[in-house]
Amino acid sequence: MSLIHDGKTKTVYSYDDRHVRIVFKDDVTGTEEGIDPGGNTVVGSIAGKGEAALRLSVYFFSLLKRHGVPTHFVSADVESRSLIAKKAVWNGLEFIVRFKAYGSFVRRFGRYVREGADLGGLVEITLKDDERGDPVIVDEAVAALGLLSLEQVREAKALARRAAEVIRDDLAEKGLELLDIKFECGIVDGRLVIIDDISTDNMRVVRDGKPVDARGLLEVVGGPQREPSA
């Protein structure tokens, strides 16, 4: 397998002509204020976090599949902290669905919005560009840069919002609140699908107003287990 990308929380390898292997790390991202899924810097490592993130991804990808939301997920191996996914054409964009105002949204618009204000599933698009601080980009600029057509932008935003609503409703049934979640969308066989991973590396979840980390969330939702030792 050849290395495609070594990221902050995952490493991606080519698996075969049509698939990639994504390996999850124990590293966590954050800001000067601490751990934050919206941060662009690795601020530490938590033992077991990589496995928890993988298991959460399997849970949420399976949930989306049951609700008819297309993804690139194929299979996973808990022992190696890795999943196999379909290769996708990626556009360099992130789609952030915000149900409540937190994190970078408040840092940017704190003069106009209070933390925790209802945003109703607002979808923001950002360029995944750490050097430039993942700048927000409008639909027309995405099209002007040739990253997606306006029709594809609308489709990707609708896909991200639908996926977020499915996850929000599932978590609400378990006494948890999804504040915001970040997706990447790619094209597989000519179709826009949810790609990358779905874990606390890219979502903000609280219970009774307190943040829930990867292992805490996994305890609530469950997920694939390790095979018992012989």
C-alpha positions in Angstrom: 0.0 0.0 0.0 1.3 3.5 -0.9 0.8 6.5 1.3 -1.6 9.1 0.0 -1.9 11.5 2.9 -0.6 11.7 6.5 -3.1 14.0 8.3 -3.5 15.2 11.8 -5.8 12.4 13.0 -5.7 9.9 10.2 -3.4 8.4 7.6 -4.7 7.4 4.2 -3.2 4.7 2.0 -4.1 3.4 -1.4 -5.6 -0.1 -0.9 -6.3 -1.0 -4.5 -7.4 0.6 -7.7 -10.9 1.5 -6.3 -10.3 1.7 -2.5 -8.3 3.4 0.2 -7.4 2.3 3.7 -7.8 4.9 6.4 -5.9 4.4 9.7 -7.0 6.3 12.8 -4.6 8.0 15.2 -4.8 8.8 18.9 -3.9 12.4 18.2 -6.4 15.2 19.0 -6.8 18.6 17.5 -7.6 21.9 19.3 -6.8 25.6 19.9 -5.0 27.5 22.6 -8.1 27.0 24.7 -7.8 23.2 24.6 -9.2 20.2 22.6 -11.6 21.4 19.9 -12.7 19.4 16.8 -12.6 22.7 14.8 -8.9 23.3 15.7 -6.1 23.0 13.1 -3.3 22.0 15.4 -2.6 18.7 17.1 -2.6 19.5 20.8 -2.0 16.0 22.3 -2.7 12.3 22.2 -5.3 10.2 24.1 -4.8 6.5 24.3 -7.6 4.6 22.7 -9.0 7.7 20.9 -8.1 6.3 17.5 -10.0 3.1 18.0 -13.0 4.9 19.4 -13.1 7.3 16.4 -13.0 4.3 14.1 -15.8 2.6 15.9 -17.9 5.8 15.9 -17.3 6.2 12.2 -18.6 2.6 11.5 -21.6 3.3 13.7 -22.5 6.6 11.9 -21.7 5.4 8.4 -24.0 2.4 9.1 -26.7 4.7 10.4 -26.5 6.9 7.3 -26.8 3.8 5.1 -30.0 2.7 6.8 -31.4 6.2 6.1 -30.4 6.1 2.4 -27.6 8.7 2.7 -24.7 7.7 0.4 -21.2 7.3 1.8 -17.8 5.9 0.7 -17.7 3.3 3.6 -17.0 -0.3 2.7 -15.7 -2.2 5.8 -13.6 -1.8 8.9 -11.1 -3.7 11.1 -11.0 -2.6 14.7 -7.8 -4.4 15.5 -5.8 -2.3 13.0 -7.9 0.9 13.7 -8.6 1.1 10.0 -11.5 1.2 7.5 -11.7 0.5 3.8 -13.5 3.0 1.7 -14.2 3.7 -2.0 -11.8 6.1 -3.7 -13.4 9.4 -4.3 -12.7 12.6 -6.2 -12.3 15.2 -3.4 -12.9 18.9 -4.0 -10.9 20.3 -1.1 -14.0 21.6 0.7 -15.6 21.0 4.1 -19.3 21.4 4.8 -20.1 22.4 8.4 -23.7 22.0 9.6 -24.4 24.2 12.6 -27.4 23.7 14.8 -26.0 26.0 17.6 -23.4 28.8 17.5 -20.1 27.5 18.9 -16.4 27.4 18.2 -15.1 29.3 15.2 -18.5 30.6 14.3 -18.6 32.6 17.6 -15.0 33.6 17.2 -15.9 35.1 13.8 -19.3 36.6 14.6 -19.3 37.0 18.3 -20.4 40.7 18.0 -23.6 39.5 16.4 -24.4 36.2 18.0 -24.2 34.7 21.4 -22.7 31.3 22.1 -25.4 28.6 22.0 -27.8 30.5 19.8 -29.9 28.4 17.5 -28.7 28.4 13.9 -31.2 25.9 12.5 -28.8 23.7 10.6 -27.0 26.5 8.8 -24.4 25.0 6.3 -21.1 26.8 5.9 -18.5 25.8 3.3 -14.8 26.1 4.1 -11.6 25.4 2.1 -9.6 22.7 3.9 -6.4 24.8 4.0 -4.6 24.9 7.3 -2.1 27.5 6.2 -5.0 29.9 5.6 -7.1 28.9 8.5 -9.7 27.0 6.6 -11.4 30.1 5.1 -15.1 30.3 4.6 -16.1 30.4 0.9 -19.4 31.2 -0.7 -21.2 29.1 -3.2 -20.4 31.3 -6.2 -16.7 31.3 -5.4 -16.6 27.5 -5.2 -18.0 27.5 -8.7 -15.7 30.2 -10.0 -12.7 28.3 -8.8 -13.9 25.2 -10.6 -14.2 23.1 -7.4 -17.8 22.2 -7.9 -20.6 23.5 -10.1 -23.4 25.6 -8.4 -25.7 22.6 -8.8 -23.2 20.3 -7.1 -22.7 22.8 -4.3 -26.5 22.8 -3.6 -26.5 19.0 -3.8 -23.5 18.7 -1.4 -25.1 21.2 1.1 -28.4 19.3 1.0 -26.5 16.0 1.5 -24.5 17.3 4.4 -27.7 18.8 6.1 -29.5 15.5 5.6 -26.7 13.5 7.1 -26.4 15.9 10.0 -30.2 15.7 10.7 -30.0 11.9 10.8 -27.2 11.9 13.3 -28.7 14.7 15.3 -32.0 12.8 15.7 -30.2 9.6 16.6 -28.2 11.3 19.3 -31.2 13.1 20.6 -32.9 9.8 21.2 -29.9 8.9 23.5 -30.1 12.1 25.5 -27.3 13.9 23.6 -27.2 17.1 21.6 -25.3 17.6 18.4 -24.2 21.3 18.2 -22.3 21.1 14.9 -20.7 18.6 12.5 -18.2 18.8 9.7 -18.4 16.6 6.6 -16.3 16.2 3.5 -18.1 15.2 0.2 -16.5 13.4 -2.7 -17.6 12.0 -6.0 -17.7 8.2 -6.4 -18.9 6.8 -9.7 -20.3 10.2 -10.7 -22.3 10.6 -7.4 -21.7 13.0 -4.5 -21.3 11.0 -1.2 -20.1 11.6 2.4 -16.4 10.7 2.7 -13.6 10.8 5.3 -14.8 9.8 8.8 -17.6 10.7 11.2 -16.5 10.9 14.8 -15.8 13.4 17.6 -12.8 14.6 15.4 -15.4 16.5 13.4 -18.5 17.0 15.5 -19.3 18.8 18.8 -21.7 16.8 21.1 -22.8 17.7 24.6 -24.9 16.0 27.3 -26.5 18.4 29.8 -24.3 21.1 28.4 -21.0 19.3 28.9 -18.8 18.1 26.1 -18.8 14.4 25.2 -15.5 12.9 24.0 -14.9 10.0 21.7 -14.9 7.3 24.3 -17.9 8.9 26.2 -19.9 9.0 23.0 -18.9 5.4 22.1 -20.2 4.2 25.5 -23.6 5.7 24.6 -24.0 4.6 20.9 -22.0 1.4 20.9 -20.2 0.3 17.8 -18.2 -2.6 16.4 -16.3 -4.6 19.0 -12.9 -6.3 19.0 -13.0 -10.0 18.2 -12.5 -12.0 21.5 -9.1 -13.4 22.0 -8.6 -17.1 21.3 
